Amino acid sequence: MTQIDNVKFRKHNMSIKDHYFYMFDDDADLLIQKVDDGMVAFSYPLDTPLANEVVDSEFDGVNFWTLENTNPNVIVKRWLIENYICKLKTTLNFVADVGHSYNVEAFSVENYCLTISGTQIPGDKIIYITSGYGDKIMSGMTVTLGPNYSGYTETISVSESVDGRVTLSDEITQTYYAGDNLRFYNHIFLFNNFDGIDDTSAALYKMNAYSGGFIIKYTGGEYKNVSASKFVNTDKFIEYGDINALAFVKGTNLLFVNIEQLGTFSEIYRSMVIDNLVINEGTIAVVMDIDIVDDNIYKLQSSGCKFGESVNFENGDNYMIEPFRSFLTSILVHSDPGVIPGNNIATTVLTARATDQYGLPIAGRLIYFTPDLSGDYASVYITGANPSNTDVDGKATTIIKAGTQTGWAKIVATVEQT
């Protein structure tokens, strides 16, 4: 059995910042920073002790966020590293009442990274930014500018926002140039195993990330028993362009949801099969947390699986990686007709279809067809193209001619990753 040890987390939460792996340890009251071989790079003391285990954590580009599940209540906290201390900035208590109860193992913070347009100098209050986000930045929220060329950042409240421009309540104190970042957060999504007070169903709760106020919930079985999620901006889905999506693990799939279309038939951008099913046992390796960085999807797991086979973890939770970009995953082969006489004349069309982890076709790949001539199977001959190139539907075809034997024939289709 393959053994994997990398981050060796003793707690079931993970977030990634600047390619370091972070874990909130409620026993030691530390935010622990590790490199990917499990060595501790640094430890940030928490200025406020944790009373409960952190079951999920996220980094939004500025703040760390934690989730404590105290069923039927839940606690979300916002933390910021200042002067080598991880300081608690906000506590949101979601308390059960006559209309809502909470049992939440996964959450995500809706957050955005925009760019500043033009030069902004100390004393400015009107900041010009990426267009298209005017309806997402509201008065009373905060934005974080920078880091600038000197590494400075500053966080200031918003007094007004229109498309392409935000007016701050205070003047900025640093200089920022075109292309510098402006970040903000606005909502929290809770994957609640209660639909209101009904624990036989589930719902995705949308909450105000500043006040903790309830906004709306979306009922659906797909939100039941979700243990890992992440809000992500991506341009990896070519047909959609640059999108903001809520990604969450459901069974052996990672779903990417359009937050603007929740509750409609258009809410799913993609569904991706992930490698966490131990095939011979029929068990699923539970994904405890996820993060998405560049082209990699990092899954924190207590038990491992690789290509359908069990993987041994000896030293705590470790991460497994999935590719984000399209990656050849499977080939489906079929013939038409499926049965031909062994008369050395009859032919059949053999089709192989190559698909990626999203179930989408892969075009422009050469597929090689190899008949098994070992004697264990009836002999057949390839008279069509070999190799054959996949078309826009991911399909490559060739012609198979029967031999003089009767029985099962075996033909293997192979294709290489590029």
N, C-alpha and C positions, 0 to 999 in steps of 0.2 A: 504494500500500500504506500502510495506517495505521501510524504510528510511535508507540510508547509508551515513555516513559522516566519512571520514578518513583523508586524507591529506589536503583537503579543499583548493586546489590551485585556485588562482585567474587568473592565466595565463595558456595557453594551451600547456605547455611544461613540460617534466619530465625526469629526469635521476636519477639513483640510484648508490650510492657509499657507500660501507661498511654498507649496509642496511638502510642508510639514504636516504631521498627523496629530490631532489634538483629542484628548479625552478628559472629561470631567470626572474626577474621582471624589465621590461623596464621603468615602471613609477618611481620606487624608485632607479633604477640602482644598484640592489643588486642581488647576488646569494644567495637564501634563502634555508637553510637546515632545513628540518622538520623530526620529527619522525612520525610514521604512525597513530597517533591520531590527527594530524594537528598542534601540538605544535611546535613552532619554536625552534630549538636547537641552531642555530647560523645563522648569516647573514654576508656574505662577500661583502664588498663594491667593485664595479667594478672600475678599474682605468681609464676606458674609457666609457663615457656615451653611452647608446644605443639610436640610433635615430629611430629605428623601433621595432615593436613587434617581440619577438622571437617565432616562430611558431613550432620549433622543437629543441630539444637538446639531446646530447649524452655524455656519459663518456666512454673513451676508456681504462681505467685503470690507466691513467696518466693525460690526458687533458680532459677538458670539451670543447664541440663544440656546436655552435649555428647556427641556420638558420634563416635568415630574408628574407621574400618573398616580393619583391618590384616590382612584375610583371610590365614590362617584364624582370626585372633583379632579381638577387638573391645574397645574401651576406652570406658567411660562415666564421665563426670566431673560432679561437682556443684560449682557455683560460687556465691559470694555476694558482692554488692557491699558493701564495708565501707570507710568513710572514703575514698571515691573510687578504691578499688582493687578489681578483680575477683579475689577470693581463692579458690583451690582448697580445697575442704573434704573431698571424698571422691573417690577413684579406685577404680573397679571394673574389674578386668582379667578378661575372659572368655577364657580360654586354651584352645586346642584340646587335646583329650585322646583317649583311646581311644573315647569315646562321643559326643563332640560336636566339631564344627568350626563356625566362624562366618564368615559373609559377610553383613554387615548394612548396609543403606543408610538404614534408618528405624527409629526407636524411639519409645516414648511412656512417660511416667511417670504412673502412676496416682496422682492426687492429689485432695484434697477440700477444699472451703471450707465450714465449718460456722459457725454463729453461737452466741455465748455467751448463755445464758439467765440473766437476773438480773444483779445487780452483784457483781463479784469485786474484793476489796480486797487490798492488799499483805499478805502472810503466808498467804493462802489457798493450799491445795494441791489441793483438790477443786474442779474446774471443771465447771459444768453446761452442757451443749451440746445441739445438735440431736439428737433421738433417731433411731434407725435405723442408727447407724454403730458400734455397740459391737463388732461382729465384725471391723471393719476397723482398729481402733486396738489395737495390742498393746504389751505391756511391752517396754521397750527402744527403742521408736520415739521420735521427737520430735514435738512440736506447736509451732506458732508462733502466739502470741496477738497480736492487734492488726492494724493500728495502732489505738490508742485515740484519744480526743479530742485528746490532745496529740501524736499522731503516733508514739508509742512502740510498739515491738514487742519481744517476748522469746521465745526458743526454749528449751524445757525438755523433758527426757526424761520418758517416761511410765513410771510404776511399775505402774499397774493401770487397766483400763478396763471399764466395763459400759455398757449402753445408756443414753444420756442423761447420762453422767457420766464424767469422766476424772480419775484421781488422778496428780498430778505428783510427781516425785522431789525437786523443790525448790520452795520457796515462790515465788510471783510477787512482783514488786517494784513493779508498777504497778496502777492501778485500771482495770477494764474494765466496760463497761455492756452491758446486753442489746442484741443486734444487732451487737456487735463481732465480728470474725472470729476463728476458730480454724482453722488450716490444717495439713494433714499430708500426707505421701506414704508409700506402702507398697510398691508393686511397679513393676517395669520390664518392658515388653513389647518384645521384639526380633523384628523381621521377618527371620527367618534364611533365607537361600537354601540352607541345609543342613537336612535332616531328620535330625538326629543327625550322621552323617558322609556321608550320601547327598546329593550335590548335584544329583541329577536331580529331587528333590522339594524341598519347603520346609516350614517350620513356624513357628508363632508361639510364642516362648519366653517364659514367665513367670518372672521372677527376683525375688529379694529385693533391694529397693533399698538396704538397709543393708549386708548382708553380700555381696551378689552371688551368693548361693547359688541353684542351680537348683531350681525348684519343679515345673514341668510344661511340656510342650510339646504343641501342637495341630497335627497334620499337615494340610496342605491346599495345593492349588495356588493358592488365592486369596492366599496369603502370599508367593508367589514374585515377585521383582523389584519389591517395594514400595519406593518412594523417598520417600514422604511420609505422615506419620501425626500424629494428635493425640488426646490424651485430653480429653474434653469433657463438661461437665455442661450439659444443655439441657432446656427445657420446650417446645421448638418442635414436638415430635411429640405432638399433642393426645391421641391414643388411648393413649399410654403414660404421660402425666404427666411428672414430673420424673425424668430418667434420667441415668445415667453411662454413657458409651459410648466405645468406641475407634473413632475414625474413621480410615480410610486410603484412599489413592488406588490404584485398580486399573484400569489402562487408561484408559477414559473415564468411569469411575464413582467416586464417593466412597461407600464402604460404612460404615455405622454398626453396630457390633457390640456386642451385649450381653455384657459380660465375665463375667456370672454364668451365661451359657448357652453358653459356648464349647464346641465339640465336639458340639453338639446341633443339631437342625433349627430351633430357635427362636433361634439366635444373632444373626440379622440383624434389626435394627430397621427400617432403611431402606436403599435404594440410590438414589443421586442421580446423574443424568447431569450431567457437567460439560462446559464448553465448551473442550475442548482437542484436538479432532479437526479437522485441516485437510482439509476434505472433498474438494477437487479433487485433492489430493496423496495422500490416504489415509494421512497420517502423523499421529502423536500428539505433541503438544507435552508433553514430560515435565514433570511437577510435581516440583520438587526438594524442596520443603518446604511445609507448610501451617500456618496458625494460624487460629483461629476466635474472633472477638471480636464480641460483641453479635449483630447479625443478618448479619454479613459473614464470608465464608470467603475468606481471603487465600491465593492460590497463588503461590509463588515459582517462576518459570520462566526458562529460558535462551532460549526462543523462545516467541513468542506466538501466540494464536489468539483471534479474536473473531467470534462467530456463524458459525463454520465457515470463516472466512477467515484467512489468515496475517497476522500482525502483526509489524512490524519492531522489534527491539530493537537499539539501537546502542551502549548504554553499560552492558553487564553484565546481570545478572539483575534482573528486575522482577516486581512482583506483579500478578496479575489477580484480580478480585473475582467471587465467585459469591454469590447471595442464599441465605441459610439458610432463611428463612421460605418458605412455599409461594409459587411464582412461576409464572405461566402460561408454559408452554414450547412446547406444540404443540396443533394441532387436526387430528384425523383425520376425513375426510369420506367417506361411502359412501352408496350408494343401494340400495334394495331394492324392485323388481327393478332390476338394473343396465342392462337394455336394454328399451326400450319403442318401439312403432311411432310413426312421425311422422304421426299421423292427427288431430292437434288435439283428441284426446279422452283418450288414455292418460295415466295419472299414475304417479308413483313417490314413495316416501317417502325424503327425503334427511335423513341424520342426521350431525351433527357432534359430535365428542366432544373436550372440552377437558381437558387434563391438565397437571400441574405437573412440576417437574424430578425428582420422585420417582416419576413414572408414576401418580400418584393423580388421581382426578377433581376438577374444580373446578366447584362448584355455584353457581347464582345469577348467572351471567354472560349478558348478551345477545349472541347471535350473529346477525350480519347476513349474509344470503345475497344475492349479486349475480350474475345471469347475464350472460355475455359476449354482447352483442348487436351486436358489431362487424361481423358478416358472415363472420368467419373460422370461426365455429362454428355449428352448427344452433341455431335459436332455441327456447328453452323459457321457460316462464312460472311464476312462483312464485304459487301459489294458497293456500298455507298461511300459517302465522304467520311474520312477518318484521318485526322480529327475533323470535327465539325464545329463551326462557330455558333455561339448562342445569339439569337435574335433579340429584339426589344422585349419579347415576352420571356426571355431567359431560356428559350428552347433551342436545342440542337438535334438534328435528325440524321439518320443514316439508314441504309437498307441492309437487311439481314436475309441471307439465302439459306435455305434448309440443306442439310446434308442427307445422307442415306439412312441414318440411324433414327430411331424413335425414342422418345423420353424427354426429360427436362433438359433444357439448354441454359447455360449460365454465361452472361455477358456483363462485364464490369465496366462502368463508366467512371472516369476519373477527370478531375480538373484541378488546376493549381491556383493558389492564391497569387495575386500580383503584388 
